[in-house]
Amino acid sequence: DDILVTQERVPVVAREHMGGLGFLDPSSDEDILKANTSLELPIWVAEGMKTDRRNYLGMEVPKSLRVTQREILLADSNVVNLHRLGPHYFEFGRHVIKHCAVEGEYIGESLMKTFRTRFLNILDAAQNCRDEETLTEMNKMDELEREMFKNAYAKRKSLDAWKQRDVYKINTSQMVVNHKKRKA
């Protein structure tokens, strides 16, 4: 999952001229990536161009984590389609926090509050939705939330089966059934 998360693009600005990296800018034919050039690169590239002493690219806050989006999430995060903002919204936000010194703390607070409010609804939906409703429930969730929903839903189904004593019924193995069909 981390590979998929780091594939998401972030807006960056080149802080200095960099030779041999002109290919990163699709609008340029030069071999040099000029200073103050704005680009959108995968976050793994931006992280890779940072050393202990130098940071060659300045990362800007992506649209999905900017102030306006955080305010919308603060108002009511349950109605927001996080999958549309990014399939790995929370994990992506965790990566961005490391690179945004000014807004990193605010982004972290927003992610925590959003996760807390949505977590209760995810568990409630997993415990109370019918089989037909699972897809509509999962449409607004990012991948982390979907995984939690699937696990909680599966646990609820196994609890329901246990309550109805379906877990103690001895059934014929599918392999044996298929073997009998072949002989006949």
PANUVO-856264 format. One record per residue (C-alpha): residue number from 1; residue in three letters; x, y negated, z negated. Coordinates in steps of 0.5 Angstrom, whole numbers. Layout:
<rs>
<r num="NUM" residuo="ala" x="X" y="Y" z="Z"/>
...
</rs>
This chain:
<rs>
<r num="1" residuo="asp" x="0" y="0" z="0"/>
<r num="2" residuo="asp" x="6" y="-5" z="-2"/>
<r num="3" residuo="ile" x="8" y="-4" z="6"/>
<r num="4" residuo="leu" x="1" y="-6" z="8"/>
<r num="5" residuo="val" x="1" y="-12" z="3"/>
<r num="6" residuo="thr" x="7" y="-15" z="5"/>
<r num="7" residuo="gln" x="5" y="-15" z="12"/>
<r num="8" residuo="glu" x="0" y="-21" z="11"/>
<r num="9" residuo="arg" x="3" y="-27" z="14"/>
<r num="10" residuo="val" x="4" y="-34" z="10"/>
<r num="11" residuo="pro" x="6" y="-41" z="12"/>
<r num="12" residuo="val" x="13" y="-42" z="11"/>
<r num="13" residuo="val" x="18" y="-48" z="13"/>
<r num="14" residuo="ala" x="25" y="-47" z="15"/>
<r num="15" residuo="arg" x="29" y="-52" z="10"/>
<r num="16" residuo="glu" x="35" y="-52" z="15"/>
<r num="17" residuo="his" x="38" y="-50" z="22"/>
<r num="18" residuo="met" x="39" y="-43" z="23"/>
<r num="19" residuo="gly" x="43" y="-40" z="29"/>
<r num="20" residuo="gly" x="40" y="-34" z="32"/>
<r num="21" residuo="leu" x="33" y="-34" z="29"/>
<r num="22" residuo="gly" x="30" y="-38" z="34"/>
<r num="23" residuo="phe" x="26" y="-32" z="37"/>
<r num="24" residuo="leu" x="22" y="-33" z="30"/>
<r num="25" residuo="asp" x="18" y="-39" z="33"/>
<r num="26" residuo="pro" x="14" y="-37" z="39"/>
<r num="27" residuo="ser" x="14" y="-44" z="42"/>
<r num="28" residuo="ser" x="21" y="-45" z="42"/>
<r num="29" residuo="asp" x="26" y="-42" z="48"/>
<r num="30" residuo="glu" x="32" y="-44" z="44"/>
<r num="31" residuo="asp" x="37" y="-39" z="40"/>
<r num="32" residuo="ile" x="37" y="-44" z="34"/>
<r num="33" residuo="leu" x="31" y="-44" z="29"/>
<r num="34" residuo="lys" x="31" y="-52" z="27"/>
<r num="35" residuo="ala" x="30" y="-55" z="20"/>
<r num="36" residuo="asn" x="22" y="-57" z="18"/>
<r num="37" residuo="thr" x="20" y="-52" z="23"/>
<r num="38" residuo="ser" x="13" y="-49" z="21"/>
<r num="39" residuo="leu" x="12" y="-42" z="22"/>
<r num="40" residuo="glu" x="7" y="-36" z="20"/>
<r num="41" residuo="leu" x="11" y="-30" z="18"/>
<r num="42" residuo="pro" x="10" y="-24" z="14"/>
<r num="43" residuo="ile" x="11" y="-24" z="7"/>
<r num="44" residuo="trp" x="17" y="-19" z="7"/>
<r num="45" residuo="val" x="21" y="-23" z="12"/>
<r num="46" residuo="ala" x="20" y="-30" z="7"/>
<r num="47" residuo="glu" x="22" y="-25" z="1"/>
<r num="48" residuo="gly" x="28" y="-23" z="5"/>
<r num="49" residuo="met" x="31" y="-30" z="7"/>
<r num="50" residuo="lys" x="32" y="-32" z="0"/>
<r num="51" residuo="thr" x="38" y="-30" z="-4"/>
<r num="52" residuo="asp" x="41" y="-32" z="-11"/>
<r num="53" residuo="arg" x="44" y="-38" z="-9"/>
<r num="54" residuo="arg" x="39" y="-41" z="-3"/>
<r num="55" residuo="asn" x="32" y="-40" z="0"/>
<r num="56" residuo="tyr" x="32" y="-41" z="7"/>
<r num="57" residuo="leu" x="25" y="-42" z="8"/>
<r num="58" residuo="gly" x="20" y="-46" z="4"/>
<r num="59" residuo="met" x="13" y="-42" z="3"/>
<r num="60" residuo="glu" x="7" y="-46" z="3"/>
<r num="61" residuo="val" x="1" y="-43" z="-1"/>
<r num="62" residuo="pro" x="-4" y="-39" z="4"/>
<r num="63" residuo="lys" x="-11" y="-41" z="6"/>
<r num="64" residuo="ser" x="-14" y="-35" z="2"/>
<r num="65" residuo="leu" x="-10" y="-38" z="-5"/>
<r num="66" residuo="arg" x="-11" y="-45" z="-4"/>
<r num="67" residuo="val" x="-14" y="-50" z="-9"/>
<r num="68" residuo="thr" x="-21" y="-50" z="-5"/>
<r num="69" residuo="gln" x="-22" y="-43" z="-5"/>
<r num="70" residuo="arg" x="-20" y="-42" z="-12"/>
<r num="71" residuo="glu" x="-25" y="-47" z="-14"/>
<r num="72" residuo="ile" x="-30" y="-43" z="-10"/>
<r num="73" residuo="leu" x="-28" y="-36" z="-14"/>
<r num="74" residuo="leu" x="-28" y="-40" z="-20"/>
<r num="75" residuo="ala" x="-36" y="-42" z="-19"/>
<r num="76" residuo="asp" x="-38" y="-35" z="-17"/>
<r num="77" residuo="ser" x="-33" y="-30" z="-15"/>
<r num="78" residuo="asn" x="-38" y="-24" z="-14"/>
<r num="79" residuo="val" x="-41" y="-27" z="-8"/>
<r num="80" residuo="val" x="-34" y="-28" z="-4"/>
<r num="81" residuo="asn" x="-32" y="-23" z="1"/>
<r num="82" residuo="leu" x="-25" y="-22" z="-2"/>
<r num="83" residuo="his" x="-24" y="-17" z="4"/>
<r num="84" residuo="arg" x="-25" y="-22" z="9"/>
<r num="85" residuo="leu" x="-20" y="-27" z="5"/>
<r num="86" residuo="gly" x="-15" y="-21" z="6"/>
<r num="87" residuo="pro" x="-16" y="-13" z="5"/>
<r num="88" residuo="his" x="-10" y="-13" z="-1"/>
<r num="89" residuo="tyr" x="-12" y="-20" z="-4"/>
<r num="90" residuo="phe" x="-10" y="-19" z="-11"/>
<r num="91" residuo="glu" x="-4" y="-15" z="-9"/>
<r num="92" residuo="phe" x="-2" y="-21" z="-4"/>
<r num="93" residuo="gly" x="-3" y="-26" z="-9"/>
<r num="94" residuo="arg" x="2" y="-23" z="-14"/>
<r num="95" residuo="his" x="7" y="-23" z="-9"/>
<r num="96" residuo="val" x="5" y="-30" z="-7"/>
<r num="97" residuo="ile" x="6" y="-32" z="-14"/>
<r num="98" residuo="lys" x="13" y="-31" z="-14"/>
<r num="99" residuo="his" x="15" y="-36" z="-9"/>
<r num="100" residuo="cys" x="10" y="-42" z="-11"/>
<r num="101" residuo="ala" x="13" y="-45" z="-17"/>
<r num="102" residuo="val" x="8" y="-51" z="-17"/>
<r num="103" residuo="glu" x="2" y="-47" z="-16"/>
<r num="104" residuo="gly" x="4" y="-40" z="-18"/>
<r num="105" residuo="glu" x="1" y="-41" z="-25"/>
<r num="106" residuo="tyr" x="-6" y="-43" z="-23"/>
<r num="107" residuo="ile" x="-6" y="-38" z="-17"/>
<r num="108" residuo="gly" x="-5" y="-33" z="-23"/>
<r num="109" residuo="glu" x="-10" y="-35" z="-27"/>
<r num="110" residuo="ser" x="-15" y="-35" z="-21"/>
<r num="111" residuo="leu" x="-13" y="-28" z="-20"/>
<r num="112" residuo="met" x="-14" y="-26" z="-27"/>
<r num="113" residuo="lys" x="-21" y="-29" z="-28"/>
<r num="114" residuo="thr" x="-23" y="-27" z="-21"/>
<r num="115" residuo="phe" x="-21" y="-20" z="-23"/>
<r num="116" residuo="arg" x="-25" y="-20" z="-29"/>
<r num="117" residuo="thr" x="-31" y="-22" z="-27"/>
<r num="118" residuo="arg" x="-32" y="-18" z="-21"/>
<r num="119" residuo="phe" x="-29" y="-12" z="-25"/>
<r num="120" residuo="leu" x="-36" y="-11" z="-29"/>
<r num="121" residuo="asn" x="-40" y="-12" z="-23"/>
<r num="122" residuo="ile" x="-36" y="-6" z="-19"/>
<r num="123" residuo="leu" x="-37" y="-2" z="-25"/>
<r num="124" residuo="asp" x="-44" y="-3" z="-26"/>
<r num="125" residuo="ala" x="-45" y="-2" z="-18"/>
<r num="126" residuo="ala" x="-41" y="5" z="-19"/>
<r num="127" residuo="gln" x="-46" y="7" z="-24"/>
<r num="128" residuo="asn" x="-52" y="5" z="-21"/>
<r num="129" residuo="cys" x="-52" y="5" z="-14"/>
<r num="130" residuo="arg" x="-55" y="10" z="-9"/>
<r num="131" residuo="asp" x="-51" y="14" z="-4"/>
<r num="132" residuo="glu" x="-54" y="10" z="1"/>
<r num="133" residuo="glu" x="-52" y="3" z="-2"/>
<r num="134" residuo="thr" x="-44" y="5" z="-3"/>
<r num="135" residuo="leu" x="-42" y="2" z="4"/>
<r num="136" residuo="thr" x="-46" y="-5" z="3"/>
<r num="137" residuo="glu" x="-43" y="-5" z="-4"/>
<r num="138" residuo="met" x="-36" y="-4" z="-2"/>
<r num="139" residuo="asn" x="-36" y="-9" z="4"/>
<r num="140" residuo="lys" x="-34" y="-15" z="0"/>
<r num="141" residuo="met" x="-29" y="-11" z="-4"/>
<r num="142" residuo="asp" x="-21" y="-12" z="-3"/>
<r num="143" residuo="glu" x="-17" y="-5" z="-3"/>
<r num="144" residuo="leu" x="-16" y="-5" z="-10"/>
<r num="145" residuo="glu" x="-23" y="-6" z="-12"/>
<r num="146" residuo="arg" x="-25" y="-1" z="-7"/>
<r num="147" residuo="glu" x="-21" y="4" z="-10"/>
<r num="148" residuo="met" x="-23" y="3" z="-17"/>
<r num="149" residuo="phe" x="-31" y="3" z="-14"/>
<r num="150" residuo="lys" x="-29" y="10" z="-11"/>
<r num="151" residuo="asn" x="-26" y="13" z="-17"/>
<r num="152" residuo="ala" x="-32" y="10" z="-22"/>
<r num="153" residuo="tyr" x="-37" y="13" z="-17"/>
<r num="154" residuo="ala" x="-34" y="20" z="-16"/>
<r num="155" residuo="lys" x="-34" y="20" z="-24"/>
<r num="156" residuo="arg" x="-41" y="18" z="-24"/>
<r num="157" residuo="lys" x="-43" y="24" z="-19"/>
<r num="158" residuo="ser" x="-39" y="29" z="-23"/>
<r num="159" residuo="leu" x="-42" y="27" z="-30"/>
<r num="160" residuo="asp" x="-49" y="27" z="-26"/>
<r num="161" residuo="ala" x="-47" y="34" z="-24"/>
<r num="162" residuo="trp" x="-45" y="36" z="-31"/>
<r num="163" residuo="lys" x="-52" y="34" z="-34"/>
<r num="164" residuo="gln" x="-56" y="38" z="-29"/>
<r num="165" residuo="arg" x="-51" y="44" z="-30"/>
<r num="166" residuo="asp" x="-49" y="44" z="-23"/>
<r num="167" residuo="val" x="-42" y="45" z="-25"/>
<r num="168" residuo="tyr" x="-43" y="52" z="-28"/>
<r num="169" residuo="lys" x="-47" y="55" z="-22"/>
<r num="170" residuo="ile" x="-42" y="60" z="-18"/>
<r num="171" residuo="asn" x="-43" y="59" z="-11"/>
<r num="172" residuo="thr" x="-40" y="63" z="-5"/>
<r num="173" residuo="ser" x="-33" y="61" z="-3"/>
<r num="174" residuo="gln" x="-34" y="57" z="4"/>
<r num="175" residuo="met" x="-28" y="62" z="6"/>
<r num="176" residuo="val" x="-32" y="68" z="4"/>
<r num="177" residuo="val" x="-38" y="65" z="8"/>
<r num="178" residuo="asn" x="-34" y="64" z="14"/>
<r num="179" residuo="his" x="-31" y="71" z="14"/>
<r num="180" residuo="lys" x="-38" y="74" z="13"/>
<r num="181" residuo="lys" x="-40" y="71" z="20"/>
<r num="182" residuo="arg" x="-34" y="73" z="24"/>
<r num="183" residuo="lys" x="-35" y="80" z="22"/>
<r num="184" residuo="ala" x="-43" y="80" z="24"/>
</rs>
